[in-house]
Amino acid sequence: MPKQPLIVGNPVFVVVDMQEGGGLPAEEMGIPVMPGNAERVAVAERLLAAARAADVPVVFFQEVHRPSGVDFGRELDGVEGVHCVEGERGTDLEPTLRPILDGSRQEFHLVKRRYSGFIGTEFDIVLRGLKADTLILVGGLTDVCVHYTFADAHQRDYYVRVVTDCVGGSSQYRHDAALDAMEYLQTGALRTSDEILAAFEALTTPVLEGAAR
């Protein structure tokens, strides 16, 4: 497959589960996360600011489970322990990565109970309402929620980009394997934050009459 343009049609910036628990030890948050959370949050802050400046819609995902555990399903059959429980430390979104919901912007906060952002949420309805074409994913985990959201978006015919320096996996090995698997599905899916920032900036640059976009 030829490498597609970075942004095809209408973009949406998707922040996947960037929650306060990303900076907690694995034994406390219930999930192993590779180092570098603070750095990834800083990159996400820059990308979010650029998306807002370019009037790119933003979707914030938050994984939340009920204290009863009724909605964990098979999530506890593998390495992961109890995590992202409603009302517990670490479940809230990162303070600097939260939506503006005053009606002045196209920003959405979606709670999910499963790894993929498409399962049991209104994500697809929101994307259709926005007439979205390209999804730009950041967050975690690369090998779990980012990967499964990517695969489901791919199968719904969205173009998907993953910001390689703004995602973190459960381990370096699994992170690398997930990135490779996503690039396998869409050539050119893997992009750096510098590339995304430049693309967002280009959206804010007035186009001269008669010039090609």
Residue pairs with C-beta under 8 A, 6 or more apart in sequence:
1 186
1 187
2 187
3 187
3 188
4 159
4 186
4 187
4 188
6 134
6 161
6 188
6 191
6 195
6 196
6 199
7 134
7 161
7 199
7 203
8 133
8 134
8 159
9 131
9 132
9 133
9 134
9 159
10 130
10 131
10 132
10 133
10 134
11 56
11 57
11 132
11 133
11 134
11 135
11 136
11 199
11 203
12 56
12 57
12 58
12 59
12 127
12 130
12 132
12 134
12 135
12 136
13 47
13 48
13 51
13 56
13 57
13 58
13 59
13 136
13 138
14 58
14 59
14 61
14 117
14 135
14 136
14 137
14 138
14 139
14 149
15 44
15 48
15 58
15 59
15 60
15 61
15 97
15 138
15 139
16 61
16 117
16 137
16 138
16 139
16 140
16 145
16 146
16 149
16 167
17 61
17 62
17 63
17 84
17 139
17 140
17 141
17 145
18 40
18 41
18 44
18 60
18 93
18 94
18 97
18 138
18 139
18 140
19 62
19 63
19 84
19 90
19 91
19 92
19 93
19 94
20 89
20 90
20 91
20 92
20 93
20 94
20 95
21 28
21 29
21 30
21 31
21 83
21 84
21 89
21 90
21 91
22 29
22 33
22 37
22 40
22 41
22 90
22 94
22 140
22 168
23 37
23 38
23 41
24 89
24 90
26 32
26 33
28 89
28 90
29 83
29 90
30 80
30 81
30 82
30 83
30 84
31 80
31 81
31 83
31 141
31 170
32 79
32 170
32 171
33 140
33 141
33 168
33 169
33 170
34 168
34 169
34 170
34 171
34 172
34 175
36 168
37 168
40 138
40 140
40 165
40 166
40 167
40 168
41 94
41 96
41 97
43 138
43 163
43 165
43 166
43 193
44 94
44 97
44 138
44 139
44 166
45 96
45 97
46 193
46 197
47 136
47 138
47 163
47 166
47 193
47 196
47 197
47 200
48 58
48 97
50 196
50 197
50 200
50 201
51 58
51 200
52 58
52 100
52 105
53 200
53 204
54 200
54 201
54 203
54 204
55 105
55 106
55 203
56 200
56 203
57 105
57 106
57 107
57 108
57 130
57 132
58 99
58 105
58 106
58 107
58 108
59 107
59 108
59 110
59 117
59 123
59 126
60 93
60 97
60 98
60 99
60 107
60 108
60 109
60 110
61 110
61 111
61 112
61 117
61 139
61 145
61 149
62 84
62 91
62 92
62 93
62 109
62 110
62 111
62 112
63 83
63 84
63 111
63 112
63 113
63 145
64 84
64 85
64 86
64 91
64 111
64 112
64 113
65 71
65 72
65 82
65 83
65 84
65 85
65 86
65 113
66 85
66 86
67 85
67 86
67 87
67 88
69 82
71 113
72 82
73 113
73 114
75 114
75 115
76 82
79 170
83 90
84 90
84 91
85 91
93 109
98 109
99 105
99 107
99 108
99 109
100 107
101 107
101 109
106 130
108 126
110 117
110 121
110 122
110 123
110 126
111 121
112 119
112 120
112 121
113 119
113 120
114 120
115 144
115 145
115 148
115 149
116 145
116 148
116 149
116 151
116 152
117 123
117 145
117 149
117 152
118 124
118 149
118 152
118 153
118 156
119 152
124 156
127 135
127 158
132 158
133 158
133 159
134 158
134 159
134 160
134 161
135 153
135 158
135 159
135 160
135 161
136 160
136 161
136 163
136 191
136 196
137 146
137 149
137 150
137 160
137 161
137 162
137 163
137 167
138 162
138 163
138 166
138 167
139 145
139 146
139 166
139 167
140 146
140 167
140 168
140 169
141 147
141 168
141 169
141 170
141 174
141 175
142 162
142 167
142 168
142 169
142 174
142 175
142 178
142 179
143 169
143 170
143 171
143 174
143 175
143 177
143 178
144 169
144 170
146 162
146 167
146 178
147 178
147 181
147 182
150 160
150 162
150 182
150 185
150 189
151 182
151 185
153 160
154 160
154 185
154 186
159 186
160 182
160 186
160 189
161 188
161 189
161 190
161 191
161 196
162 179
162 182
162 189
162 190
162 191
163 191
163 192
163 193
163 196
164 179
164 190
164 191
164 192
165 192
165 193
166 193
167 175
167 179
168 175
169 175
169 176
169 178
179 190
182 189
182 190
183 189
183 190
207 213
